[in-house]
């Protein structure tokens, strides 16, 4: 008798049944095992996308970043030459869900902070009580942020790192790479994550340096293409702007070097508006 073929739709249905009865970890394990099976690589990408989305949702809910990255690696290896759009779709979904969790945690922290601001409406306030209340509220807010927000910030940061590593230096995934890099840069600026910003700049720098070593590879980045150059320049200029806004002047100088190196590699001038903004930021650096 021929072997029974288990379709992705059946696996997804079984996972949903487990989720509905409160067994999300079991559903995650079942989907994780399927991503490592031979059947996973044989299925069409269109039928696997819903399964991957559900799997990534579970990974985010349970903060299983390593499991998410492993599954994305399997998906990329199976379809990077045939269905790059599907890879881009699931990676964007992963990042989007992780970003939503950070926003949700921030909202909960803000709501908790508002509740702390009014303890007793009938209590008479004195200068001493106001000062002590302010200090205690700040301490409570710090504890609330560490409990609710910081774990999700860490998870989102790792999600950005994983996504960038997976889709680097591939012209078919270049748009997704640049969008993810831009999201990560804005994340560092919005949350004032200076250490992560430095690490992110180093990662982007390493990826750019590896482009020159992989020009002979299939789907290698080609800086002679105007659109490719424009996307990379936009990311580097955003990096420079974030460095200036964060007042990381040493990193800003390194970002200037990144822009210069990119222009040297491309042997093309950027658009006028972008060049004007570049010189404006350069002037601010020189003033400092």
N, C-alpha and C positions, 0 to 999 in steps of 0.2 A: 504494500500500500504506500502511496506517496506521502511524504511528511506533511503534517498539518501546518499551513502557513498562517501565522498570526499577524493580522494587519495592524498598522498603527492606530486605526480607528478603534479597534477592539481593546488595545492596550490603554488608550486614552479613556475609553468608557469605563474600564475597570478602575483606573485611577480616580476618576470622578466619583465612582461609587464609594471608594474608600474615603475620599475627602468628605462626602456627604454624611458618613457615619462617624466622623471625627477621627479618622486614622490617616491624617496627612503624612506623618513620617513613613508609614507603610506605602502610601501612594508614591512618595518621593523615591523610596527604595526600588519600587517596581519599575518606575520610569527610568531610574538610573541604570538598572540592569539591562533594560531594553536598549539604551543608547550604546552599550558596549557589545550588543549582539550583532551577528552577521546580518540579520534581517533589517537592522537599522540602516546599514549602508546600501541595502538593495532597494529600499523604498524610494518613491519619488519625493523630492523636497517639498512639493506642495502639500502632500499628505502628512509630512512630518512637522511642518511648521506649527500647527495647533498643538501637537504633542510637546514640542520644544517650548512653546509659550507657557503651557501649563507647568512643565517641569521647572522652568525658570521662575515662575510665580512662586512655586513651593520653595525653591532654593532661597529666594529673597525673603519670604515669610519666616523661614527657619534660619536665615543668615548662614546658609551653606555655600559660601562663595567658591570654595574649591570644587565642590560638586558641579556648580554651574559652569566653571571654567573648563572642567574635564568634558562635560557634554558639548560645550561650544567647540572645543577642539575636535571632537569626533564629528560634529556636524560640518565644520569647516573642511576637514580632511576628505569627507565624503563628497562635498558639492562645490568646492572652491573653483573647479575648472568647468563646471556645468551650470550651476545655479548660484552665482555670486549674489544675486538680488535677495535670495532667501537667507543667505548668511547675514547680509546687511539688515534685513528685517528683524531677525531674531536677536541680533546684538543690540539694535536700537530698542527693542522691546525690553531687554534685560536692563539696560541703563535707565530707561524711562520708568520702569517699576521701582528700581532702587531710588531714583530721584523722588518719586512720589512718597516713598516711605520716609525719607528725610523731611519732606514738607509736612507730612502727617505728624511726625515726632515733634517738629518745631511748633506746630499748632497746639499740640497737647502741652508742651512746655510753656508756651505763652499763656494758655488757659490756666495752668497751675499757678503761674506767676501772678496772674490777675487775682486769683483767689487769696493769695498770700498778702496782697496789698491792703485788704480790709479784713482785719481780725475782729474788731469790736467797734461797731458804729457809735456806741455810747461812751466809749472811753475818752477821757479828757487828754488832749495832747499837750505835752510840754516840749521845750527844745531838746531836753535829754531823751525823752521817749521817741521823738522823731528821729534823732541821730541813731539811737540804738536799734530802732525799727528798721531804718535804712540799711544798717550793717547786716542785721539778721536776715532781711529780705534778700540782700545780695548773696549771702551765703546759701540761703535756701535755693535761690535761682541757680547758683553754680552747681549745687547738688542735683537739682532737677535736670539741668542740661546734661550733666555727666551720666545720669541714669537713663534719660529718655532719648537725647539727641546724639550724644557722642558715639554710641555703638553703631548707629545708622550712618553717621558721617564716615566712620571708619569703613563700614561695608561699602558705601558708595565710592569711596576713594579706591578701594581694591577693585571694584567693578570697572571703574575707568581704566585702571592699570591693566586688568585682564583683557578688556576690549581692545585697547591700543596694541598690546602685545600680539593679539590674535590677528589683527587685520593690517599690520604695518607693512609697508613696502610692497603693496599689491595694487596695481593701477585699477583693477576691477573693483576694489574695495576702498579706493582712495577717498571718495566723497564721505563715506561713513567714518573713515579714520579722521579726517579733518573736522567733521562735526563733533565727534567724540572728544577730540583734543580741545576744541573750543569750549565744549561743555565743562571739561575738567578745569580749564583755565579760569572760567567764570566761577566755578565752584570754589576754587582757592581764593578768589577775590571776594566773593560774597561772604564767605565764612572766615575770612582773614587767616587762612591756613598757609602761613609763610614757609614752614618746613616742607609741607607737601608741594608747594609751588616750586621750590628749588628742586625737589626730586623730579617733579613733572618736567621741568625744563631740561634736566639731565637726560630723562628718558627720550624726550623729543629730539634732543641733540644726538643721542646715540642712534636713533632711528634714521635721522638725516644722514649721518655719517655712513651708515650701512647701505644707503642707497647707491653710493659710488662703488661699493664692492659687489653689488648684485645686479649690475646693468645687463649682464648676460642671461639672467634668469627669465623664465616665462612670466609675463605680466609685470615686468620691472617698471619702476617709476621713470618717466621720461620728462625731464625738465625743459626740453625743447618745445613741449606742448604748452601753449599759452594758458589754457585753463588750469593745467596742473600747476604751473608756476604761480598763477594767481591764487589758487587755494592755499598753497604752502606759504606764500607771502602774507596772506590774510591771517593765518594762524600765528606766524612769527610777529606780525605787527600787534596782534591781540596780546601775545606774550609780553611784548615790550610795554604796551599800555598797562597791563596788570602789574608788571614789575614796578613801574613808576607810581601807580596808584597805591601799591603796597609799601612804597618807599624802600624798596630793596634795590639800592643803587648799584651795588656790585653785580647783582643778577641782571639789572637793566643794561649795564655795560656789556655783559656777556650776550644779552639778547640782541644788542646792536651788532655785535660780531656775528651772531647767527644770521641776521638779515643780510649783512655784508657778504658772508660766505655763500648764502643762497643766491644772491645777485651775481656773484662771481661764477658760480656753477652754471647758472642759467644764461648768463651773458645777455640779459634783457633788462630793460628799465621797467619799474612798476608804473602803475597808473598815477596820474598827476596828483589826485586827491590823497592817495595813499602815501605818496612821497612827501607831500606837504605835512601830513600828520607825523610822519617819521622824523622830519627835521624839527617839528615842534617838540616832540618828546626828547630828541637829542639836545635841544637847547635847554630844556629843563634839567637834564642830567648834567650838562656842563655848568649850569648855574649852581647846582648843589656841590 
